[in-house]
Amino acid sequence: MKEEMRKEITPQRAIELLRQDGIEVDEQNAALILEFLFEIAEIAVDQYFESAKKSVNLP
């Protein structure tokens, strides 16, 4: 699923979304921003599940 999501949100789409908020970036920077956001999202999900696992005392 992670790869599917990466294909859906292209650097070109990120450029369009950022431009709507008045932020201008080139394709290379848009790709870096997306990579960073995917990494942050992965960390957040991992932390959530780790916390949930501890709260129900799973190994």
PDB file with one MODEL, atoms N, CA, C and O in Angstrom:
MODEL        1
ATOM      1  N   MET A   1       0.815  -1.190   0.000  1.00  0.00           N
ATOM      2  CA  MET A   1       0.000   0.000   0.000  1.00  0.00           C
ATOM      3  C   MET A   1       0.863   1.260   0.000  1.00  0.00           C
ATOM      4  O   MET A   1       0.509   2.267  -0.613  1.00  0.00           O
ATOM      5  N   LYS A   2       1.988   1.192   0.687  1.00  0.00           N
ATOM      6  CA  LYS A   2       2.854   2.366   0.760  1.00  0.00           C
ATOM      7  C   LYS A   2       3.280   2.808  -0.640  1.00  0.00           C
ATOM      8  O   LYS A   2       3.269   4.001  -0.945  1.00  0.00           O
ATOM      9  N   GLU A   3       3.654   1.855  -1.485  1.00  0.00           N
ATOM     10  CA  GLU A   3       4.086   2.204  -2.839  1.00  0.00           C
ATOM     11  C   GLU A   3       2.937   2.748  -3.668  1.00  0.00           C
ATOM     12  O   GLU A   3       3.135   3.635  -4.498  1.00  0.00           O
ATOM     13  N   GLU A   4       1.718   2.219  -3.448  1.00  0.00           N
ATOM     14  CA  GLU A   4       0.562   2.727  -4.179  1.00  0.00           C
ATOM     15  C   GLU A   4       0.352   4.198  -3.855  1.00  0.00           C
ATOM     16  O   GLU A   4       0.088   5.003  -4.748  1.00  0.00           O
ATOM     17  N   MET A   5       0.467   4.549  -2.583  1.00  0.00           N
ATOM     18  CA  MET A   5       0.260   5.926  -2.158  1.00  0.00           C
ATOM     19  C   MET A   5       1.326   6.829  -2.765  1.00  0.00           C
ATOM     20  O   MET A   5       1.033   7.951  -3.179  1.00  0.00           O
ATOM     21  N   ARG A   6       2.542   6.349  -2.817  1.00  0.00           N
ATOM     22  CA  ARG A   6       3.616   7.152  -3.390  1.00  0.00           C
ATOM     23  C   ARG A   6       3.368   7.424  -4.871  1.00  0.00           C
ATOM     24  O   ARG A   6       3.749   8.477  -5.382  1.00  0.00           O
ATOM     25  N   LYS A   7       2.732   6.481  -5.561  1.00  0.00           N
ATOM     26  CA  LYS A   7       2.433   6.679  -6.970  1.00  0.00           C
ATOM     27  C   LYS A   7       1.285   7.661  -7.162  1.00  0.00           C
ATOM     28  O   LYS A   7       1.246   8.387  -8.155  1.00  0.00           O
ATOM     29  N   GLU A   8       0.341   7.686  -6.206  1.00  0.00           N
ATOM     30  CA  GLU A   8      -0.800   8.577  -6.321  1.00  0.00           C
ATOM     31  C   GLU A   8      -0.414  10.039  -6.128  1.00  0.00           C
ATOM     32  O   GLU A   8      -0.947  10.922  -6.800  1.00  0.00           O
ATOM     33  N   ILE A   9       0.503  10.285  -5.218  1.00  0.00           N
ATOM     34  CA  ILE A   9       0.909  11.662  -4.941  1.00  0.00           C
ATOM     35  C   ILE A   9       2.265  11.894  -5.596  1.00  0.00           C
ATOM     36  O   ILE A   9       3.309  11.575  -5.028  1.00  0.00           O
ATOM     37  N   THR A  10       2.228  12.443  -6.776  1.00  0.00           N
ATOM     38  CA  THR A  10       3.446  12.680  -7.540  1.00  0.00           C
ATOM     39  C   THR A  10       4.036  14.038  -7.164  1.00  0.00           C
ATOM     40  O   THR A  10       3.343  14.877  -6.588  1.00  0.00           O
ATOM     41  N   PRO A  11       5.303  14.257  -7.486  1.00  0.00           N
ATOM     42  CA  PRO A  11       5.874  15.585  -7.269  1.00  0.00           C
ATOM     43  C   PRO A  11       5.087  16.676  -7.990  1.00  0.00           C
ATOM     44  O   PRO A  11       4.958  17.789  -7.479  1.00  0.00           O
ATOM     45  N   GLN A  12       4.564  16.365  -9.168  1.00  0.00           N
ATOM     46  CA  GLN A  12       3.783  17.355  -9.906  1.00  0.00           C
ATOM     47  C   GLN A  12       2.508  17.716  -9.129  1.00  0.00           C
ATOM     48  O   GLN A  12       2.117  18.882  -9.079  1.00  0.00           O
ATOM     49  N   ARG A  13       1.868  16.712  -8.529  1.00  0.00           N
ATOM     50  CA  ARG A  13       0.657  16.969  -7.735  1.00  0.00           C
ATOM     51  C   ARG A  13       1.014  17.780  -6.490  1.00  0.00           C
ATOM     52  O   ARG A  13       0.272  18.683  -6.103  1.00  0.00           O
ATOM     53  N   ALA A  14       2.137  17.464  -5.869  1.00  0.00           N
ATOM     54  CA  ALA A  14       2.582  18.220  -4.702  1.00  0.00           C
ATOM     55  C   ALA A  14       2.834  19.681  -5.072  1.00  0.00           C
ATOM     56  O   ALA A  14       2.497  20.585  -4.308  1.00  0.00           O
ATOM     57  N   ILE A  15       3.419  19.906  -6.231  1.00  0.00           N
ATOM     58  CA  ILE A  15       3.663  21.274  -6.701  1.00  0.00           C
ATOM     59  C   ILE A  15       2.341  22.016  -6.829  1.00  0.00           C
ATOM     60  O   ILE A  15       2.230  23.171  -6.415  1.00  0.00           O
ATOM     61  N   GLU A  16       1.331  21.351  -7.407  1.00  0.00           N
ATOM     62  CA  GLU A  16       0.014  21.974  -7.563  1.00  0.00           C
ATOM     63  C   GLU A  16      -0.595  22.313  -6.202  1.00  0.00           C
ATOM     64  O   GLU A  16      -1.108  23.415  -6.006  1.00  0.00           O
ATOM     65  N   LEU A  17      -0.539  21.373  -5.269  1.00  0.00           N
ATOM     66  CA  LEU A  17      -1.124  21.598  -3.943  1.00  0.00           C
ATOM     67  C   LEU A  17      -0.404  22.710  -3.190  1.00  0.00           C
ATOM     68  O   LEU A  17      -1.039  23.552  -2.555  1.00  0.00           O
ATOM     69  N   LEU A  18       0.913  22.710  -3.263  1.00  0.00           N
ATOM     70  CA  LEU A  18       1.678  23.749  -2.592  1.00  0.00           C
ATOM     71  C   LEU A  18       1.430  25.115  -3.223  1.00  0.00           C
ATOM     72  O   LEU A  18       1.353  26.124  -2.522  1.00  0.00           O
ATOM     73  N   ARG A  19       1.306  25.142  -4.535  1.00  0.00           N
ATOM     74  CA  ARG A  19       1.055  26.402  -5.249  1.00  0.00           C
ATOM     75  C   ARG A  19      -0.269  27.023  -4.800  1.00  0.00           C
ATOM     76  O   ARG A  19      -0.388  28.246  -4.729  1.00  0.00           O
ATOM     77  N   GLN A  20      -1.268  26.181  -4.494  1.00  0.00           N
ATOM     78  CA  GLN A  20      -2.555  26.685  -4.012  1.00  0.00           C
ATOM     79  C   GLN A  20      -2.400  27.454  -2.704  1.00  0.00           C
ATOM     80  O   GLN A  20      -3.201  28.335  -2.394  1.00  0.00           O
ATOM     81  N   ASP A  21      -1.364  27.114  -1.940  1.00  0.00           N
ATOM     82  CA  ASP A  21      -1.089  27.813  -0.685  1.00  0.00           C
ATOM     83  C   ASP A  21      -0.014  28.875  -0.840  1.00  0.00           C
ATOM     84  O   ASP A  21       0.494  29.400   0.151  1.00  0.00           O
ATOM     85  N   GLY A  22       0.332  29.190  -2.073  1.00  0.00           N
ATOM     86  CA  GLY A  22       1.291  30.249  -2.329  1.00  0.00           C
ATOM     87  C   GLY A  22       2.742  29.826  -2.146  1.00  0.00           C
ATOM     88  O   GLY A  22       3.619  30.675  -1.981  1.00  0.00           O
ATOM     89  N   ILE A  23       3.000  28.529  -2.173  1.00  0.00           N
ATOM     90  CA  ILE A  23       4.364  28.019  -1.994  1.00  0.00           C
ATOM     91  C   ILE A  23       4.859  27.501  -3.339  1.00  0.00           C
ATOM     92  O   ILE A  23       4.258  26.599  -3.923  1.00  0.00           O
ATOM     93  N   GLU A  24       5.945  28.068  -3.822  1.00  0.00           N
ATOM     94  CA  GLU A  24       6.514  27.662  -5.107  1.00  0.00           C
ATOM     95  C   GLU A  24       7.736  26.777  -4.875  1.00  0.00           C
ATOM     96  O   GLU A  24       8.684  27.181  -4.201  1.00  0.00           O
ATOM     97  N   VAL A  25       7.710  25.580  -5.430  1.00  0.00           N
ATOM     98  CA  VAL A  25       8.854  24.670  -5.367  1.00  0.00           C
ATOM     99  C   VAL A  25       9.047  24.038  -6.737  1.00  0.00           C
ATOM    100  O   VAL A  25       8.126  23.976  -7.551  1.00  0.00           O
ATOM    101  N   ASP A  26      10.269  23.571  -6.970  1.00  0.00           N
ATOM    102  CA  ASP A  26      10.518  22.857  -8.216  1.00  0.00           C
ATOM    103  C   ASP A  26      10.264  21.362  -7.983  1.00  0.00           C
ATOM    104  O   ASP A  26       9.986  20.935  -6.863  1.00  0.00           O
ATOM    105  N   GLU A  27      10.364  20.590  -9.044  1.00  0.00           N
ATOM    106  CA  GLU A  27      10.055  19.156  -8.962  1.00  0.00           C
ATOM    107  C   GLU A  27      10.991  18.412  -8.007  1.00  0.00           C
ATOM    108  O   GLU A  27      10.553  17.516  -7.285  1.00  0.00           O
ATOM    109  N   GLN A  28      12.259  18.772  -7.999  1.00  0.00           N
ATOM    110  CA  GLN A  28      13.224  18.113  -7.122  1.00  0.00           C
ATOM    111  C   GLN A  28      12.874  18.368  -5.651  1.00  0.00           C
ATOM    112  O   GLN A  28      12.889  17.442  -4.841  1.00  0.00           O
ATOM    113  N   ASN A  29      12.565  19.604  -5.310  1.00  0.00           N
ATOM    114  CA  ASN A  29      12.196  19.919  -3.930  1.00  0.00           C
ATOM    115  C   ASN A  29      10.854  19.306  -3.548  1.00  0.00           C
ATOM    116  O   ASN A  29      10.669  18.890  -2.405  1.00  0.00           O
ATOM    117  N   ALA A  30       9.923  19.247  -4.484  1.00  0.00           N
ATOM    118  CA  ALA A  30       8.633  18.609  -4.213  1.00  0.00           C
ATOM    119  C   ALA A  30       8.840  17.127  -3.893  1.00  0.00           C
ATOM    120  O   ALA A  30       8.194  16.591  -2.993  1.00  0.00           O
ATOM    121  N   ALA A  31       9.731  16.471  -4.620  1.00  0.00           N
ATOM    122  CA  ALA A  31      10.025  15.059  -4.356  1.00  0.00           C
ATOM    123  C   ALA A  31      10.643  14.885  -2.965  1.00  0.00           C
ATOM    124  O   ALA A  31      10.314  13.938  -2.251  1.00  0.00           O
ATOM    125  N   LEU A  32      11.531  15.794  -2.589  1.00  0.00           N
ATOM    126  CA  LEU A  32      12.131  15.735  -1.250  1.00  0.00           C
ATOM    127  C   LEU A  32      11.096  15.959  -0.157  1.00  0.00           C
ATOM    128  O   LEU A  32      11.118  15.288   0.875  1.00  0.00           O
ATOM    129  N   ILE A  33      10.204  16.891  -0.381  1.00  0.00           N
ATOM    130  CA  ILE A  33       9.140  17.163   0.589  1.00  0.00           C
ATOM    131  C   ILE A  33       8.257  15.933   0.755  1.00  0.00           C
ATOM    132  O   ILE A  33       7.920  15.554   1.877  1.00  0.00           O
ATOM    133  N   LEU A  34       7.883  15.310  -0.354  1.00  0.00           N
ATOM    134  CA  LEU A  34       7.048  14.106  -0.284  1.00  0.00           C
ATOM    135  C   LEU A  34       7.753  12.980   0.463  1.00  0.00           C
ATOM    136  O   LEU A  34       7.142  12.303   1.290  1.00  0.00           O
ATOM    137  N   GLU A  35       9.021  12.780   0.179  1.00  0.00           N
ATOM    138  CA  GLU A  35       9.784  11.726   0.855  1.00  0.00           C
ATOM    139  C   GLU A  35       9.799  11.986   2.367  1.00  0.00           C
ATOM    140  O   GLU A  35       9.606  11.067   3.164  1.00  0.00           O
ATOM    141  N   PHE A  36      10.025  13.224   2.742  1.00  0.00           N
ATOM    142  CA  PHE A  36      10.033  13.596   4.160  1.00  0.00           C
ATOM    143  C   PHE A  36       8.669  13.326   4.795  1.00  0.00           C
ATOM    144  O   PHE A  36       8.592  12.748   5.879  1.00  0.00           O
ATOM    145  N   LEU A  37       7.600  13.741   4.125  1.00  0.00           N
ATOM    146  CA  LEU A  37       6.261  13.541   4.683  1.00  0.00           C
ATOM    147  C   LEU A  37       5.910  12.070   4.819  1.00  0.00           C
ATOM    148  O   LEU A  37       5.281  11.675   5.801  1.00  0.00           O
ATOM    149  N   PHE A  38       6.306  11.248   3.848  1.00  0.00           N
ATOM    150  CA  PHE A  38       6.051   9.814   3.953  1.00  0.00           C
ATOM    151  C   PHE A  38       6.831   9.206   5.115  1.00  0.00           C
ATOM    152  O   PHE A  38       6.312   8.337   5.817  1.00  0.00           O
ATOM    153  N   GLU A  39       8.048   9.642   5.323  1.00  0.00           N
ATOM    154  CA  GLU A  39       8.841   9.140   6.446  1.00  0.00           C
ATOM    155  C   GLU A  39       8.216   9.532   7.780  1.00  0.00           C
ATOM    156  O   GLU A  39       8.125   8.707   8.689  1.00  0.00           O
ATOM    157  N   ILE A  40       7.790  10.777   7.900  1.00  0.00           N
ATOM    158  CA  ILE A  40       7.134  11.251   9.124  1.00  0.00           C
ATOM    159  C   ILE A  40       5.842  10.466   9.363  1.00  0.00           C
ATOM    160  O   ILE A  40       5.564  10.065  10.493  1.00  0.00           O
ATOM    161  N   ALA A  41       5.065  10.247   8.325  1.00  0.00           N
ATOM    162  CA  ALA A  41       3.820   9.488   8.458  1.00  0.00           C
ATOM    163  C   ALA A  41       4.100   8.060   8.917  1.00  0.00           C
ATOM    164  O   ALA A  41       3.389   7.530   9.770  1.00  0.00           O
ATOM    165  N   GLU A  42       5.119   7.447   8.362  1.00  0.00           N
ATOM    166  CA  GLU A  42       5.479   6.079   8.751  1.00  0.00           C
ATOM    167  C   GLU A  42       5.891   6.021  10.223  1.00  0.00           C
ATOM    168  O   GLU A  42       5.503   5.099  10.939  1.00  0.00           O
ATOM    169  N   ILE A  43       6.662   6.986  10.667  1.00  0.00           N
ATOM    170  CA  ILE A  43       7.079   7.043  12.067  1.00  0.00           C
ATOM    171  C   ILE A  43       5.861   7.220  12.971  1.00  0.00           C
ATOM    172  O   ILE A  43       5.752   6.553  14.000  1.00  0.00           O
ATOM    173  N   ALA A  44       4.951   8.107  12.597  1.00  0.00           N
ATOM    174  CA  ALA A  44       3.762   8.363  13.406  1.00  0.00           C
ATOM    175  C   ALA A  44       2.900   7.106  13.522  1.00  0.00           C
ATOM    176  O   ALA A  44       2.413   6.787  14.606  1.00  0.00           O
ATOM    177  N   VAL A  45       2.714   6.402  12.428  1.00  0.00           N
ATOM    178  CA  VAL A  45       1.910   5.174  12.452  1.00  0.00           C
ATOM    179  C   VAL A  45       2.595   4.111  13.304  1.00  0.00           C
ATOM    180  O   VAL A  45       1.938   3.442  14.101  1.00  0.00           O
ATOM    181  N   ASP A  46       3.899   3.948  13.146  1.00  0.00           N
ATOM    182  CA  ASP A  46       4.642   2.976  13.956  1.00  0.00           C
ATOM    183  C   ASP A  46       4.507   3.293  15.445  1.00  0.00           C
ATOM    184  O   ASP A  46       4.297   2.389  16.255  1.00  0.00           O
ATOM    185  N   GLN A  47       4.626   4.561  15.806  1.00  0.00           N
ATOM    186  CA  GLN A  47       4.510   4.956  17.208  1.00  0.00           C
ATOM    187  C   GLN A  47       3.102   4.709  17.732  1.00  0.00           C
ATOM    188  O   GLN A  47       2.932   4.278  18.873  1.00  0.00           O
ATOM    189  N   TYR A  48       2.109   4.972  16.926  1.00  0.00           N
ATOM    190  CA  TYR A  48       0.731   4.745  17.338  1.00  0.00           C
ATOM    191  C   TYR A  48       0.503   3.264  17.635  1.00  0.00           C
ATOM    192  O   TYR A  48      -0.051   2.912  18.677  1.00  0.00           O
ATOM    193  N   PHE A  49       0.933   2.399  16.713  1.00  0.00           N
ATOM    194  CA  PHE A  49       0.716   0.971  16.913  1.00  0.00           C
ATOM    195  C   PHE A  49       1.546   0.424  18.069  1.00  0.00           C
ATOM    196  O   PHE A  49       1.093  -0.473  18.781  1.00  0.00           O
ATOM    197  N   GLU A  50       2.734   0.942  18.263  1.00  0.00           N
ATOM    198  CA  GLU A  50       3.552   0.527  19.401  1.00  0.00           C
ATOM    199  C   GLU A  50       2.862   0.915  20.710  1.00  0.00           C
ATOM    200  O   GLU A  50       2.841   0.130  21.659  1.00  0.00           O
ATOM    201  N   SER A  51       2.308   2.104  20.760  1.00  0.00           N
ATOM    202  CA  SER A  51       1.582   2.567  21.937  1.00  0.00           C
ATOM    203  C   SER A  51       0.330   1.718  22.165  1.00  0.00           C
ATOM    204  O   SER A  51       0.037   1.334  23.297  1.00  0.00           O
ATOM    205  N   ALA A  52      -0.395   1.430  21.108  1.00  0.00           N
ATOM    206  CA  ALA A  52      -1.607   0.629  21.224  1.00  0.00           C
ATOM    207  C   ALA A  52      -1.281  -0.790  21.684  1.00  0.00           C
ATOM    208  O   ALA A  52      -2.015  -1.384  22.474  1.00  0.00           O
ATOM    209  N   LYS A  53      -0.168  -1.324  21.176  1.00  0.00           N
ATOM    210  CA  LYS A  53       0.247  -2.674  21.562  1.00  0.00           C
ATOM    211  C   LYS A  53       0.576  -2.715  23.045  1.00  0.00           C
ATOM    212  O   LYS A  53       0.217  -3.673  23.729  1.00  0.00           O
ATOM    213  N   LYS A  54       1.249  -1.696  23.551  1.00  0.00           N
ATOM    214  CA  LYS A  54       1.611  -1.635  24.981  1.00  0.00           C
ATOM    215  C   LYS A  54       0.374  -1.495  25.856  1.00  0.00           C
ATOM    216  O   LYS A  54       0.323  -2.043  26.957  1.00  0.00           O
ATOM    217  N   SER A  55      -0.623  -0.762  25.370  1.00  0.00           N
ATOM    218  CA  SER A  55      -1.809  -0.520  26.197  1.00  0.00           C
ATOM    219  C   SER A  55      -2.660  -1.776  26.369  1.00  0.00           C
ATOM    220  O   SER A  55      -3.450  -1.859  27.310  1.00  0.00           O
ATOM    221  N   VAL A  56      -2.512  -2.751  25.477  1.00  0.00           N
ATOM    222  CA  VAL A  56      -3.254  -4.011  25.625  1.00  0.00           C
ATOM    223  C   VAL A  56      -2.319  -5.153  26.023  1.00  0.00           C
ATOM    224  O   VAL A  56      -2.722  -6.316  26.039  1.00  0.00           O
ATOM    225  N   ASN A  57      -1.079  -4.817  26.341  1.00  0.00           N
ATOM    226  CA  ASN A  57      -0.076  -5.773  26.828  1.00  0.00           C
ATOM    227  C   ASN A  57       0.179  -6.923  25.858  1.00  0.00           C
ATOM    228  O   ASN A  57       0.209  -8.084  26.269  1.00  0.00           O
ATOM    229  N   LEU A  58       0.359  -6.620  24.613  1.00  0.00           N
ATOM    230  CA  LEU A  58       0.720  -7.642  23.627  1.00  0.00           C
ATOM    231  C   LEU A  58       2.236  -7.746  23.562  1.00  0.00           C
ATOM    232  O   LEU A  58       2.942  -6.767  23.804  1.00  0.00           O
ATOM    233  N   PRO A  59       2.733  -8.930  23.237  1.00  0.00           N
ATOM    234  CA  PRO A  59       4.211  -9.085  23.131  1.00  0.00           C
ATOM    235  C   PRO A  59       4.780  -8.370  21.943  1.00  0.00           C
ATOM    236  O   PRO A  59       5.991  -8.406  21.722  1.00  0.00           O
TER     237      PRO A  59
ENDMDL
END
